[in-house]
Amino acid sequence: YLHHFGYKAIQASAGAKFDQTFSGIGISGIRALLLQEGGEDVMMKHFAATPFMPTDDSGQAFTVAGGIVAAAIADQSDEFKERVVHAAEAHGLNDIANSVSASEIDTSAWDRFMARGSAQDNPDKLVYYANYTRAMVGHPWVKPAKSLQEERFQRIMAGAGFEPEESFLMHARAIDGGDDIAALIAGRLVEPILLHGVIRRSGTMDAAWLFEYRAAVALAGRSAVETAFDARPYDGNRYVRTSAVFTIRDVIDRLLAVEALQPYLTGKVDAMPPKPEDLSNKIDWPRWTEMATKVRDGAVSPTLAADLETFGIVTELLLAKGDQEVLRAFVQQAPSGETRLSVANDFAMRLDRACAAYLYHPGEAFTLNGRPIFKFDTE
């Protein structure tokens, strides 16, 4: 609505409640407004009058105004970002100016912002938020680490800036509680992304998570990894839930199962593969192999969509086979409701990643955490 009709249309319809409504604008709305001519001045004027409403009360970098604005326009030019920085400063919104200037490709932009002296906030607070936005665009922190713990976290943030879709590293921090394992994984992650292209930054999370999982097992041992991940809930947008508790271990199981069965599904091998060694006992491997045979043979019946667990298995296998038309029809045959809608959205986003990747956004793994951002400037 904001993109198509402009902020004035919303202002007219909202009337006296416009400022209050505007303070709760989301990341896509922020982007839509900033991409309009003069949008930076409009936004800063209203945020100065009615402060931005954080997405939660955690105080984390990408829940507050500066971080969200910087994340919304992470892919824009430095010239564009400078206009936002100066508009923010003009309205006394130095938290926004701080984060956006730190996100520029020209790393001296943040130094110039600080040198202008307009920021009255606690310098440590400014550095804290600036470090996050630097990591988002793959730059070093604005200030060097002061301790080993801080240095490890710096490496984790830098790695998370390269992860596609959702961050494995933030979960890996739970393995040892000291960030050592996660920092080592982050160091291993950069090479397959930047040098070899084994993991696509604009792709799905699958290859990255499996690479990182195997690195975690190699570094900490399978027992430590499984113990940590069995206790860590997964709150992303993927997968059909069949119980109230769905963990990172459940995610890894599904990724491993699909990886093992894909050659069979696509006809690259004739024999059913054995159960992967790393697969936990929580997953029903016989059911997965039974469904894999049906998917491979084109024998998927609409009745399979009635059972939630089977529905989840079959949809994963159809996507792995690359049978998009059958996948679409099968999802449509599922009982209507939240599950069908969430699965349709999930696979629409995954299929986008296999094509133009319009939904990819720099630093998305720890700024968006699986949520889509609407770009408005793609053709």
VEXDREN-2710 file (C-alpha; in Angstrom, 1 decimal):
% VEXDREN-2710
k/r/px/py/pz
1/TYR/0.0/0.0/0.0
2/LEU/2.8/2.4/1.0
3/HIS/4.8/1.5/-2.1
4/HIS/1.9/1.9/-4.6
5/PHE/0.0/4.8/-3.1
6/GLY/2.6/6.7/-1.1
7/TYR/2.7/7.9/2.5
8/LYS/0.3/10.7/1.8
9/ALA/-2.5/8.3/1.1
10/ILE/-1.8/6.5/4.4
11/GLN/-1.6/9.8/6.2
12/ALA/-5.0/10.8/4.8
13/SER/-6.7/7.5/5.7
14/ALA/-5.1/7.3/9.2
15/GLY/-5.8/10.9/10.1
16/ALA/-4.8/11.8/13.7
17/LYS/-3.5/8.3/14.3
18/PHE/-0.9/8.5/11.5
19/ASP/2.1/9.2/13.7
20/GLN/1.3/6.4/16.1
21/THR/0.7/4.0/13.2
22/PHE/3.9/5.1/11.5
23/SER/6.0/4.4/14.6
24/GLY/5.3/0.7/14.3
25/ILE/6.2/0.4/10.6
26/GLY/8.1/-2.8/9.7
27/ILE/11.3/-3.3/7.7
28/SER/9.5/-3.6/4.4
29/GLY/7.5/-0.5/5.0
30/ILE/10.7/1.4/5.9
31/ARG/12.3/0.3/2.7
32/ALA/9.2/1.2/0.7
33/LEU/9.2/4.8/2.1
34/LEU/12.9/5.4/1.8
35/LEU/12.9/4.3/-1.9
36/GLN/10.4/7.1/-2.6
37/GLU/11.8/10.5/-3.5
38/GLY/12.3/12.5/-0.4
39/GLY/11.3/9.5/1.7
40/GLU/14.3/9.9/4.1
41/ASP/13.0/13.4/5.2
42/VAL/9.5/12.2/5.7
43/MET/10.6/9.2/7.7
44/MET/13.0/11.1/10.0
45/LYS/10.4/13.8/10.6
46/HIS/7.9/11.3/11.8
47/PHE/10.3/9.3/13.8
48/ALA/11.5/12.5/15.5
49/ALA/7.9/13.3/16.4
50/THR/6.8/9.8/17.4
51/PRO/9.8/7.5/18.2
52/PHE/10.1/4.2/16.4
53/MET/8.4/1.3/18.2
54/PRO/11.0/-1.5/18.6
55/THR/10.0/-5.0/17.4
56/ASP/10.7/-6.4/20.9
57/ASP/12.2/-5.2/24.1
58/SER/15.5/-7.1/23.8
59/GLY/17.5/-4.0/22.8
60/GLN/19.3/-6.1/20.2
61/ALA/20.8/-4.2/17.2
62/PHE/18.2/-5.2/14.6
63/THR/15.1/-4.6/16.8
64/VAL/15.7/-0.9/17.2
65/ALA/15.3/2.0/14.7
66/GLY/18.9/2.4/13.7
67/GLY/19.5/-1.3/13.0
68/ILE/16.2/-1.9/11.2
69/VAL/16.7/1.2/8.9
70/ALA/20.3/0.1/8.1
71/ALA/19.1/-3.4/7.4
72/ALA/16.3/-2.3/5.2
73/ILE/18.6/-0.5/2.8
74/ALA/21.7/-2.6/3.2
75/ASP/21.9/-3.2/-0.5
76/GLN/21.7/0.5/-1.5
77/SER/24.5/2.7/-2.6
78/ASP/26.6/4.8/-0.3
79/GLU/25.2/7.9/-1.9
80/PHE/21.7/6.8/-1.0
81/LYS/22.7/5.9/2.5
82/GLU/24.4/9.3/3.0
83/ARG/21.1/11.0/2.3
84/VAL/19.5/8.9/5.0
85/VAL/22.4/9.7/7.4
86/HIS/22.1/13.4/6.9
87/ALA/18.3/13.4/7.2
88/ALA/18.6/11.5/10.4
89/GLU/21.2/13.9/11.9
90/ALA/19.1/16.9/10.9
91/HIS/16.2/15.5/13.0
92/GLY/18.4/14.4/16.0
93/LEU/18.1/10.7/15.2
94/ASN/21.7/9.8/15.8
95/ASP/21.0/6.1/16.4
96/ILE/19.8/5.8/12.8
97/ALA/22.7/8.0/11.5
98/ASN/25.1/5.9/13.4
99/SER/24.0/2.5/12.1
100/VAL/23.4/3.6/8.5
101/SER/26.8/5.3/8.2
102/ALA/28.5/2.2/9.6
103/SER/26.8/0.1/6.9
104/GLU/28.4/2.1/4.0
105/ILE/31.0/0.4/1.8
106/ASP/33.2/3.4/2.4
107/THR/34.3/2.5/6.0
108/SER/35.4/6.1/6.7
109/ALA/31.7/7.2/6.5
110/TRP/31.2/6.2/10.1
111/ASP/34.4/8.1/11.2
112/ARG/33.1/11.2/9.5
113/PHE/29.7/10.8/11.3
114/MET/31.5/10.6/14.6
115/ALA/33.8/13.5/13.8
116/ARG/30.8/15.8/13.1
117/GLY/30.1/15.5/16.8
118/SER/26.3/15.5/16.4
119/ALA/25.9/12.3/18.3
120/GLN/25.3/12.8/22.0
121/ASP/24.7/9.2/22.9
122/ASN/27.0/7.0/25.0
123/PRO/30.0/6.2/22.7
124/ASP/30.1/2.6/23.8
125/LYS/26.5/2.3/22.7
126/LEU/27.2/3.8/19.3
127/VAL/30.1/1.4/18.8
128/TYR/28.0/-1.6/19.9
129/TYR/25.3/-0.9/17.3
130/ALA/27.8/0.2/14.6
131/ASN/29.7/-3.1/15.0
132/TYR/26.5/-5.1/14.1
133/THR/25.8/-3.1/11.0
134/ARG/29.5/-3.4/9.9
135/ALA/29.2/-7.2/10.2
136/MET/26.0/-7.1/8.2
137/VAL/27.8/-5.8/5.2
138/GLY/31.0/-7.9/5.8
139/HIS/33.2/-5.2/7.2
140/PRO/35.5/-5.3/10.3
141/TRP/34.2/-3.8/13.5
142/VAL/34.6/0.0/13.9
143/LYS/36.7/-0.7/17.0
144/PRO/39.0/-3.8/17.6
145/ALA/38.0/-6.4/20.1
146/LYS/39.2/-5.8/23.7
147/SER/39.1/-9.5/24.8
148/LEU/39.2/-13.0/23.5
149/GLN/35.5/-13.4/24.1
150/GLU/34.8/-10.2/22.2
151/GLU/37.1/-11.3/19.3
152/ARG/35.2/-14.7/19.1
153/PHE/31.9/-12.9/18.9
154/GLN/33.3/-10.6/16.2
155/ARG/34.2/-13.6/14.1
156/ILE/30.7/-15.1/14.7
157/MET/29.0/-11.9/13.6
158/ALA/31.2/-11.7/10.5
159/GLY/30.3/-15.3/9.6
160/ALA/26.6/-14.7/10.2
161/GLY/26.8/-11.8/7.7
162/PHE/27.5/-14.3/5.0
163/GLU/25.0/-17.0/6.0
164/PRO/21.9/-17.5/3.7
165/GLU/18.4/-17.3/5.1
166/GLU/18.8/-18.3/8.7
167/SER/21.8/-18.3/11.0
168/PHE/23.3/-21.7/12.2
169/LEU/26.1/-19.9/14.0
170/MET/23.7/-18.3/16.5
171/HIS/22.5/-21.8/17.5
172/ALA/26.1/-23.1/17.5
173/ARG/26.9/-20.7/20.3
174/ALA/25.0/-23.1/22.6
175/ILE/27.4/-26.0/22.0
176/ASP/30.1/-24.9/24.4
177/GLY/28.6/-21.7/25.9
178/GLY/31.9/-19.9/25.3
179/ASP/31.6/-19.1/21.6
180/ASP/34.8/-20.9/20.7
181/ILE/33.2/-23.6/18.6
182/ALA/30.9/-21.1/16.8
183/ALA/33.8/-18.8/16.1
184/LEU/35.8/-21.6/14.6
185/ILE/32.9/-22.7/12.4
186/ALA/32.5/-19.1/11.2
187/GLY/36.1/-19.1/10.2
188/ARG/35.6/-22.2/8.1
189/LEU/32.4/-20.9/6.5
190/VAL/33.9/-17.9/4.6
191/GLU/36.1/-20.0/2.3
192/PRO/33.3/-22.2/0.7
193/ILE/31.2/-19.0/0.2
194/LEU/33.7/-16.5/-1.1
195/LEU/36.4/-18.6/-2.7
196/HIS/34.6/-21.7/-4.0
197/GLY/31.0/-20.9/-4.3
198/VAL/30.0/-24.2/-2.7
199/ILE/27.5/-22.2/-0.6
200/ARG/25.5/-19.5/-2.3
201/ARG/24.8/-16.4/-0.1
202/SER/21.6/-16.0/-2.1
203/GLY/20.6/-19.6/-1.9
204/THR/18.7/-21.6/0.7
205/MET/20.2/-22.4/4.1
206/ASP/20.5/-26.1/3.4
207/ALA/24.1/-26.4/2.1
208/ALA/25.3/-23.8/4.7
209/TRP/23.6/-25.6/7.6
210/LEU/24.9/-29.0/6.6
211/PHE/28.4/-27.7/6.1
212/GLU/28.3/-25.9/9.5
213/TYR/26.8/-28.9/11.3
214/ARG/29.6/-31.1/10.0
215/ALA/32.2/-28.6/11.1
216/ALA/30.6/-28.5/14.5
217/VAL/30.7/-32.3/14.8
218/ALA/34.3/-32.3/13.7
219/LEU/35.2/-29.7/16.3
220/ALA/33.1/-30.6/19.3
221/GLY/32.0/-34.2/18.7
222/ARG/28.6/-35.5/17.8
223/SER/27.4/-36.0/21.4
224/ALA/28.0/-32.4/22.4
225/VAL/26.3/-31.1/19.3
226/GLU/23.3/-33.3/19.6
227/THR/22.9/-32.5/23.3
228/ALA/22.9/-28.8/22.6
229/PHE/20.6/-29.0/19.6
230/ASP/18.1/-31.3/21.2
231/ALA/17.5/-28.7/23.8
232/ARG/17.4/-25.7/21.4
233/PRO/14.0/-24.8/19.9
234/TYR/13.7/-23.9/16.2
235/ASP/11.5/-20.9/15.6
236/GLY/12.1/-20.4/11.9
237/ASN/9.4/-20.6/9.2
238/ARG/10.3/-24.0/7.7
239/TYR/8.8/-27.5/8.2
240/VAL/5.4/-28.9/9.2
241/ARG/5.2/-29.2/13.0
242/THR/3.8/-32.4/14.4
243/SER/4.4/-31.6/18.0
244/ALA/4.8/-28.6/20.3
245/VAL/8.5/-29.1/20.5
246/PHE/10.5/-28.7/17.3
247/THR/14.3/-28.3/17.8
248/ILE/17.4/-27.6/15.8
249/ARG/18.1/-31.3/15.9
250/ASP/14.8/-31.9/14.0
251/VAL/16.0/-29.4/11.4
252/ILE/19.3/-31.1/10.9
253/ASP/17.6/-34.5/10.6
254/ARG/15.4/-33.3/7.8
255/LEU/18.3/-31.7/6.0
256/LEU/20.3/-34.9/6.3
257/ALA/17.4/-37.1/5.1
258/VAL/16.7/-35.0/2.1
259/GLU/20.4/-34.8/1.2
260/ALA/20.7/-38.6/1.4
261/LEU/17.5/-39.3/-0.6
262/GLN/17.9/-36.7/-3.4
263/PRO/20.1/-38.9/-5.7
264/TYR/17.5/-41.7/-5.5
265/LEU/14.6/-39.3/-6.1
266/THR/16.2/-37.8/-9.2
267/GLY/17.3/-41.1/-10.6
268/LYS/21.0/-40.7/-10.2
269/VAL/21.1/-43.9/-8.3
270/ASP/18.8/-46.9/-8.4
271/ALA/19.2/-48.3/-4.9
272/MET/17.6/-46.8/-1.8
273/PRO/20.4/-45.2/0.2
274/PRO/21.1/-46.4/3.7
275/LYS/20.1/-44.4/6.7
276/PRO/22.6/-41.5/7.2
277/GLU/25.0/-42.1/10.1
278/ASP/24.3/-38.8/11.7
279/LEU/20.5/-39.1/11.5
280/SER/18.9/-39.3/15.0
281/ASN/16.4/-41.9/16.1
282/LYS/13.8/-39.2/16.3
283/ILE/13.2/-39.4/12.6
284/ASP/11.1/-42.2/11.1
285/TRP/13.5/-43.4/8.4
286/PRO/11.3/-46.2/7.1
287/ARG/8.5/-43.8/6.4
288/TRP/10.9/-41.4/4.6
289/THR/12.1/-44.2/2.4
290/GLU/8.5/-45.4/1.7
291/MET/7.5/-41.9/0.7
292/ALA/10.7/-41.5/-1.4
293/THR/9.7/-44.5/-3.5
294/LYS/6.2/-43.0/-4.1
295/VAL/7.7/-39.6/-5.0
296/ARG/10.3/-41.2/-7.3
297/ASP/7.7/-43.4/-9.0
298/GLY/5.2/-40.6/-9.4
299/ALA/2.7/-42.3/-7.1
300/VAL/1.9/-39.5/-4.8
301/SER/-1.8/-39.7/-3.8
302/PRO/-3.8/-36.7/-2.5
303/THR/-4.7/-38.9/0.6
304/LEU/-1.1/-38.6/1.8
305/ALA/-1.7/-34.9/2.5
306/ALA/-4.2/-35.7/5.3
307/ASP/-1.5/-36.8/7.8
308/LEU/0.6/-33.9/8.9
309/GLU/3.9/-35.9/9.3
310/THR/3.5/-37.5/5.9
311/PHE/2.5/-34.2/4.3
312/GLY/5.7/-32.7/5.6
313/ILE/7.8/-35.6/4.4
314/VAL/6.3/-35.7/0.9
315/THR/6.5/-31.9/0.3
316/GLU/10.2/-32.0/1.2
317/LEU/10.9/-34.9/-1.1
318/LEU/8.9/-33.4/-4.0
319/LEU/11.0/-30.2/-3.8
320/ALA/14.2/-32.3/-3.6
321/LYS/13.1/-34.2/-6.8
322/GLY/12.4/-30.9/-8.5
323/ASP/8.9/-31.8/-9.4
324/GLN/7.4/-28.4/-8.8
325/GLU/4.0/-28.9/-10.5
326/VAL/3.3/-32.0/-8.5
327/LEU/4.4/-30.2/-5.4
328/ARG/2.1/-27.3/-6.1
329/ALA/-0.9/-29.7/-6.7
330/PHE/-0.1/-31.7/-3.6
331/VAL/0.0/-28.6/-1.3
332/GLN/-3.3/-27.5/-2.8
333/GLN/-4.8/-30.9/-1.9
334/ALA/-3.9/-30.6/1.7
335/PRO/-6.6/-29.6/4.2
336/SER/-7.1/-25.9/4.3
337/GLY/-5.7/-24.0/7.2
338/GLU/-2.5/-22.6/8.7
339/THR/-0.3/-25.6/7.8
340/ARG/-1.1/-25.4/4.1
341/LEU/-0.6/-21.7/4.1
342/SER/2.7/-21.8/5.9
343/VAL/4.0/-24.7/3.7
344/ALA/3.0/-22.8/0.5
345/ASN/4.8/-19.7/1.7
346/ASP/7.9/-21.7/2.8
347/PHE/8.3/-23.4/-0.6
348/ALA/7.5/-20.2/-2.5
349/MET/10.5/-18.6/-0.8
350/ARG/12.7/-21.6/-1.3
351/LEU/11.8/-21.7/-5.0
352/ASP/12.7/-18.0/-5.3
353/ARG/16.1/-18.9/-4.0
354/ALA/16.6/-21.3/-6.8
355/CYS/15.7/-18.7/-9.4
356/ALA/16.2/-14.9/-9.3
357/ALA/16.6/-14.9/-5.5
358/TYR/14.6/-11.6/-5.2
359/LEU/14.2/-12.4/-1.5
360/TYR/17.9/-12.5/-0.8
361/HIS/19.1/-9.5/1.3
362/PRO/22.7/-8.8/2.6
363/GLY/23.1/-9.9/6.2
364/GLU/19.7/-11.6/6.2
365/ALA/20.6/-14.4/8.5
366/PHE/20.8/-12.2/11.6
367/THR/18.7/-9.2/10.5
368/LEU/15.7/-11.0/9.0
369/ASN/16.0/-14.5/10.4
370/GLY/14.0/-16.1/7.7
371/ARG/11.4/-13.4/7.3
372/PRO/10.9/-12.0/3.8
373/ILE/11.7/-8.4/2.9
374/PHE/9.8/-6.9/0.0
375/LYS/12.2/-5.0/-2.2
376/PHE/10.0/-2.8/-4.4
377/ASP/12.9/-2.0/-6.8
378/THR/13.3/-5.4/-8.5
379/GLU/12.0/-6.1/-12.0
END
